[in-house]
Amino acid sequence: MLLTNRSKNLYQEVILDHNKSPRNYRAIDFPTHFAKGHNPLCGDKLDVYLIVDGEDVVQDVSFVGDGCAISKASASIMTTIVKGKSVDEAKELFTGFHEMATGKIEPSEDPKLRRLQVFAGVKDLPARVKCATLAWHTLDAALRNKQEISTE
């Protein structure tokens, strides 16, 4: 399989760093929102925990689980970006990330996606789209009070 430059850059330093040392990798004891995510295609599994205050602001967000480098890095970066955002902003980020990962938009089309553009190359690797979006689908499920999500 011939990889494009964008695909080759998928495993760049940021992804490797977040995989090796994931941020916010812990369970929150008393979350206001929680969901389990599973990607049966490759076996990635993760749980997302959130504390959302009375004004619908994400005060804390974390995850635990096992998965490939893309899945774990995506969850790690997601938690750093979503913390402090409103629920509506988090949902907008989910939509934008999903559209970018599936090739519907370029990261340059939405300035909010700038920090997430490291995952833009997954659109060239369809089997990896579900790896990159698992954490985001799980976040969205948690915010909708859906306890479990699968990317099948």
Backbone bond lengths (Angstrom), bond angles and torsions (degrees), N, CA, C in turn:
res aa  C-N    CA-C-N  psi(-1)  N-CA   C-N-CA  omega(-1)  CA-C   N-CA-C  phi
1 M - - - 1.453 - - 1.526 108.56 -
2 L 1.302 116.40 126.61 1.457 122.50 178.60 1.523 108.88 -86.69
3 L 1.315 117.09 124.38 1.458 121.50 -178.74 1.516 110.59 -97.95
4 T 1.316 115.88 141.42 1.455 120.85 174.84 1.523 108.61 -76.52
5 N 1.332 116.06 167.55 1.465 119.50 177.10 1.517 111.10 -58.79
6 R 1.338 116.88 -38.95 1.467 120.16 -179.97 1.523 109.78 -62.20
7 S 1.329 117.64 -43.14 1.460 121.16 179.22 1.518 111.40 -65.31
8 K 1.317 116.77 -40.47 1.464 120.71 179.34 1.522 110.98 -62.55
9 N 1.318 116.12 -33.52 1.464 120.35 -178.92 1.526 112.64 -78.86
10 L 1.333 116.67 -5.32 1.462 120.57 -177.20 1.525 112.06 -55.27
11 Y 1.325 116.20 -41.41 1.454 120.24 -177.80 1.523 112.43 -92.39
12 Q 1.293 115.68 33.23 1.456 118.49 -179.32 1.520 111.78 -66.37
13 E 1.276 115.11 175.67 1.460 122.79 -171.76 1.529 114.32 -51.96
14 V 1.310 118.41 -39.55 1.475 120.82 -177.52 1.520 110.75 -61.46
15 I 1.314 116.43 -45.53 1.463 119.98 -179.27 1.529 110.17 -65.44
16 L 1.309 116.58 -44.33 1.461 119.45 179.77 1.523 111.60 -62.88
17 D 1.321 116.63 -39.68 1.466 120.57 178.92 1.525 111.37 -64.22
18 H 1.338 117.31 -46.92 1.465 120.44 -179.01 1.524 111.70 -68.28
19 N 1.327 117.54 -28.79 1.453 120.10 175.78 1.524 110.96 -71.61
20 K 1.310 116.34 -43.89 1.464 121.14 -178.03 1.534 111.95 -70.95
21 S 1.333 116.61 -39.64 1.464 122.11 -178.21 1.528 109.35 -130.91
22 P 1.332 116.53 72.91 1.471 118.76 -176.25 1.527 111.99 -64.34
23 R 1.318 114.73 138.79 1.462 120.89 176.78 1.526 108.98 -83.59
24 N 1.316 115.77 147.71 1.469 122.92 176.35 1.527 112.28 56.99
25 Y 1.327 116.51 34.68 1.464 121.64 178.53 1.526 108.31 -89.07
26 R 1.311 114.86 91.53 1.468 122.12 -178.31 1.516 108.50 -172.62
27 A 1.305 115.81 159.53 1.462 120.66 173.67 1.524 108.06 -90.43
28 I 1.309 116.31 140.61 1.461 121.85 173.71 1.527 106.38 -92.30
29 D 1.336 116.23 129.02 1.462 120.63 -174.03 1.529 114.63 -60.94
30 F 1.313 117.75 -45.03 1.459 120.42 -176.64 1.524 110.43 -128.36
31 P 1.334 116.95 71.40 1.469 119.36 -178.06 1.525 111.57 -72.48
32 T 1.308 115.61 150.95 1.465 119.74 172.83 1.524 110.28 -85.46
33 H 1.334 115.80 -22.13 1.456 122.34 179.81 1.528 108.89 -139.48
34 F 1.327 115.16 144.53 1.463 120.19 -177.55 1.522 109.36 -156.30
35 A 1.334 115.78 145.35 1.468 120.31 172.61 1.517 109.70 -154.69
36 K 1.324 114.70 152.12 1.462 123.24 174.67 1.521 107.69 -104.16
37 G 1.343 116.02 134.35 1.454 120.80 177.23 1.514 111.07 -118.88
38 H 1.327 115.58 146.10 1.461 120.63 -179.12 1.519 109.87 -143.55
39 N 1.318 116.05 132.89 1.459 122.30 173.81 1.529 106.54 -111.85
40 P 1.333 117.47 96.59 1.467 119.65 -176.25 1.527 113.42 -66.20
41 L 1.320 117.95 -19.58 1.456 121.33 180.00 1.529 111.89 -61.25
42 C 1.344 115.77 -42.56 1.471 117.93 -178.89 1.527 113.09 -123.75
43 G 1.327 117.55 -1.63 1.455 120.44 176.41 1.513 115.93 90.29
44 D 1.339 118.48 3.80 1.466 120.40 177.87 1.528 109.75 -62.40
45 K 1.327 115.48 135.64 1.470 121.40 176.74 1.516 107.69 -138.14
46 L 1.330 116.06 135.67 1.457 118.75 174.40 1.516 110.97 -153.16
47 D 1.310 114.63 155.07 1.459 123.35 176.64 1.516 107.39 -114.00
48 V 1.325 116.52 137.65 1.461 121.97 178.07 1.525 107.92 -115.84
49 Y 1.323 115.14 132.80 1.464 123.36 -179.37 1.521 108.42 -119.84
50 L 1.331 116.36 139.01 1.464 120.22 176.89 1.518 110.75 -137.44
51 I 1.315 114.38 150.31 1.461 121.71 165.46 1.518 105.66 -118.84
52 V 1.327 114.73 114.10 1.459 122.19 179.05 1.521 106.53 -111.82
53 D 1.330 116.19 127.86 1.464 119.57 -177.29 1.534 111.35 -81.50
54 G 1.327 116.21 -179.50 1.466 122.46 -177.77 1.515 114.30 -65.42
55 E 1.326 116.81 -14.73 1.464 120.63 177.95 1.530 111.72 -102.16
56 D 1.325 116.12 17.19 1.465 123.41 178.24 1.529 113.68 61.62
57 V 1.327 116.12 39.61 1.461 121.52 175.27 1.527 107.90 -110.91
58 V 1.324 116.15 134.74 1.461 121.76 178.70 1.527 107.47 -75.64
59 Q 1.315 115.78 104.53 1.461 121.20 -179.77 1.518 112.10 -81.46
60 D 1.337 116.68 -32.54 1.456 120.92 178.24 1.522 108.09 -151.75
61 V 1.324 115.49 149.17 1.462 122.09 178.82 1.517 107.31 -151.42
62 S 1.324 115.67 139.68 1.452 120.03 -179.73 1.524 109.43 -151.72
63 F 1.334 114.52 173.76 1.456 119.30 176.70 1.516 109.73 -150.36
64 V 1.312 115.42 157.93 1.465 123.39 169.37 1.517 107.01 -140.13
65 G 1.315 115.82 153.30 1.451 119.55 176.97 1.502 112.58 150.55
66 D 1.316 113.72 -178.31 1.452 121.37 -179.22 1.516 109.25 -124.14
67 G 1.304 114.86 141.55 1.451 119.25 177.74 1.517 110.88 -176.59
68 C 1.306 114.24 -178.73 1.459 120.68 179.39 1.535 110.09 -71.18
69 A 1.318 115.40 173.49 1.459 121.00 -178.20 1.521 111.83 -59.32
70 I 1.310 117.52 -41.00 1.467 120.47 -178.67 1.522 110.49 -65.99
71 S 1.312 116.82 -44.53 1.460 121.42 -179.06 1.526 111.51 -62.62
72 K 1.320 116.40 -47.95 1.463 120.61 -177.92 1.527 111.21 -67.96
73 A 1.326 117.41 -42.09 1.463 120.63 179.03 1.530 110.68 -64.62
74 S 1.314 117.05 -39.95 1.459 120.44 179.00 1.526 110.81 -62.42
75 A 1.327 116.61 -43.34 1.469 120.51 178.29 1.527 110.64 -63.57
76 S 1.320 116.89 -42.83 1.453 121.43 -179.57 1.530 111.29 -61.85
77 I 1.321 115.91 -49.74 1.467 120.00 -179.79 1.523 110.72 -65.12
78 M 1.337 116.78 -39.42 1.461 120.77 178.26 1.535 110.91 -56.52
79 T 1.340 116.50 -45.23 1.468 118.41 -177.43 1.523 111.84 -64.48
80 T 1.335 117.32 -35.75 1.462 119.00 -179.53 1.527 111.50 -71.13
81 I 1.314 116.87 -30.63 1.466 120.56 -177.77 1.530 112.29 -82.77
82 V 1.318 116.85 -36.43 1.469 120.74 -173.98 1.534 112.25 -78.94
83 K 1.319 116.79 -28.93 1.472 120.00 -178.09 1.525 109.63 -58.86
84 G 1.343 115.96 127.14 1.460 121.93 179.64 1.521 113.92 91.62
85 K 1.318 116.76 -7.69 1.472 120.42 179.28 1.525 109.88 -88.78
86 S 1.325 115.21 158.83 1.457 119.37 174.14 1.527 108.49 -74.60
87 V 1.314 116.44 162.14 1.461 120.89 177.01 1.523 109.85 -58.69
88 D 1.323 117.34 -41.58 1.471 120.19 179.01 1.530 111.25 -62.79
89 E 1.336 117.22 -41.11 1.469 120.38 177.70 1.534 110.69 -64.42
90 A 1.330 116.58 -39.97 1.465 120.34 178.54 1.529 110.37 -63.03
91 K 1.316 116.95 -40.53 1.464 120.59 178.34 1.530 111.12 -66.63
92 E 1.324 117.20 -38.05 1.468 120.86 176.32 1.532 110.89 -64.48
93 L 1.337 116.68 -40.18 1.456 120.43 177.14 1.530 111.12 -63.57
94 F 1.337 116.64 -40.41 1.469 120.25 176.46 1.524 110.44 -58.38
95 T 1.326 116.33 -48.63 1.471 120.57 -179.28 1.523 110.69 -61.49
96 G 1.321 117.33 -47.19 1.457 121.26 -179.89 1.516 112.03 -62.65
97 F 1.331 116.79 -43.62 1.458 120.43 179.71 1.525 110.48 -62.38
98 H 1.332 116.48 -44.47 1.457 120.39 -179.54 1.533 110.87 -62.54
99 E 1.322 116.60 -42.65 1.466 120.18 179.23 1.527 111.33 -65.60
100 M 1.323 117.31 -37.32 1.461 120.85 177.73 1.534 110.53 -68.01
101 A 1.324 116.73 -45.90 1.465 120.73 -177.27 1.520 112.31 -65.46
102 T 1.315 116.89 -28.16 1.467 120.49 -180.00 1.521 112.30 -95.14
103 G 1.334 117.24 2.95 1.456 121.43 175.65 1.508 115.84 81.63
104 K 1.323 117.39 13.00 1.469 120.11 179.70 1.526 112.06 -77.60
105 I 1.327 116.45 -28.14 1.469 120.97 175.86 1.522 108.88 -139.01
106 E 1.300 115.67 157.63 1.462 122.15 173.36 1.525 107.91 -92.71
107 P 1.328 118.29 147.67 1.465 119.92 -179.71 1.518 112.85 -57.87
108 S 1.320 116.83 -28.17 1.465 120.02 -179.86 1.525 112.27 -68.54
109 E 1.333 117.53 -16.34 1.461 121.47 179.93 1.523 112.62 -77.25
110 D 1.316 117.74 -15.76 1.457 121.51 -178.74 1.523 108.94 -138.66
111 P 1.332 117.88 107.61 1.472 120.45 -177.10 1.533 113.38 -58.78
112 K 1.332 118.02 -23.17 1.464 120.44 178.54 1.518 111.94 -67.46
113 L 1.336 116.77 -17.96 1.459 121.22 -177.96 1.525 113.26 -92.26
114 R 1.308 117.31 0.71 1.458 121.18 -175.49 1.524 112.45 -51.84
115 R 1.319 117.30 -46.94 1.467 120.44 -178.62 1.530 112.38 -72.92
116 L 1.318 116.92 -12.55 1.462 121.17 -178.43 1.526 113.26 -101.21
117 Q 1.320 116.98 -3.10 1.459 120.21 -174.81 1.530 113.14 -63.48
118 V 1.325 117.68 -13.79 1.463 120.87 175.74 1.528 111.01 -59.34
119 F 1.329 116.93 -21.69 1.462 121.04 -179.96 1.525 113.32 -98.25
120 A 1.309 118.03 3.91 1.470 120.63 -177.48 1.523 112.18 -60.07
121 G 1.311 117.95 -29.21 1.461 121.79 -178.20 1.518 114.90 -68.84
122 V 1.325 118.67 -15.02 1.466 118.91 -179.41 1.524 111.76 -63.97
123 K 1.320 117.38 -21.90 1.465 118.96 178.93 1.519 111.13 -60.44
124 D 1.342 117.42 -25.08 1.455 122.04 178.12 1.528 112.37 -84.60
125 L 1.316 116.98 -6.32 1.466 123.14 -179.23 1.532 108.44 -128.26
126 P 1.329 118.43 79.94 1.470 121.72 -172.65 1.526 114.71 -51.09
127 A 1.313 118.17 -35.01 1.465 119.87 179.95 1.521 111.74 -67.65
128 R 1.327 117.67 -21.81 1.467 121.68 -178.70 1.528 113.34 -91.32
129 V 1.321 117.20 -12.56 1.466 120.14 179.24 1.526 109.85 -58.20
130 K 1.324 116.63 -44.53 1.466 119.78 -179.05 1.522 111.61 -66.90
131 C 1.323 117.22 -30.90 1.467 120.58 175.97 1.532 110.15 -64.86
132 A 1.321 115.76 -46.66 1.463 120.97 -177.44 1.520 112.46 -69.51
133 T 1.324 117.07 -32.89 1.467 119.81 -174.37 1.526 113.83 -94.06
134 L 1.327 118.43 -7.32 1.468 120.29 -177.22 1.523 112.78 -54.89
135 A 1.318 117.35 -50.58 1.473 120.12 -178.88 1.523 111.06 -60.59
136 W 1.326 115.96 -38.85 1.468 120.58 -178.69 1.527 111.38 -69.08
137 H 1.323 117.10 -40.39 1.468 120.09 175.66 1.527 110.49 -64.52
138 T 1.322 116.11 -37.22 1.461 120.24 179.41 1.518 110.54 -69.19
139 L 1.318 117.43 -40.20 1.469 121.35 174.42 1.524 110.09 -58.72
140 D 1.322 116.45 -48.89 1.463 120.99 179.90 1.529 110.98 -59.57
141 A 1.331 117.15 -42.54 1.469 120.76 177.99 1.529 110.51 -61.17
142 A 1.331 116.64 -44.43 1.470 120.52 179.89 1.527 110.72 -61.21
143 L 1.326 116.68 -42.67 1.471 120.06 -179.68 1.528 111.76 -67.49
144 R 1.331 116.89 -23.79 1.467 121.21 177.13 1.526 111.48 -95.26
145 N 1.345 115.84 10.17 1.463 122.52 -179.58 1.530 112.77 58.99
146 K 1.321 116.02 32.45 1.452 122.07 173.26 1.523 106.06 -98.82
147 Q 1.317 117.61 122.13 1.462 122.23 -170.81 1.512 115.27 -73.77
148 E 1.341 117.79 -21.14 1.458 119.34 -174.36 1.521 110.10 -147.41
149 I 1.331 115.63 145.52 1.464 121.47 179.46 1.531 108.21 -142.12
150 S 1.319 115.29 145.35 1.460 121.73 174.60 1.517 108.00 -128.23
151 T 1.311 116.74 143.28 1.465 119.98 -179.35 1.521 112.34 -92.63
152 E 1.337 117.78 15.64 1.471 118.26 179.77 1.499 111.95 -74.64
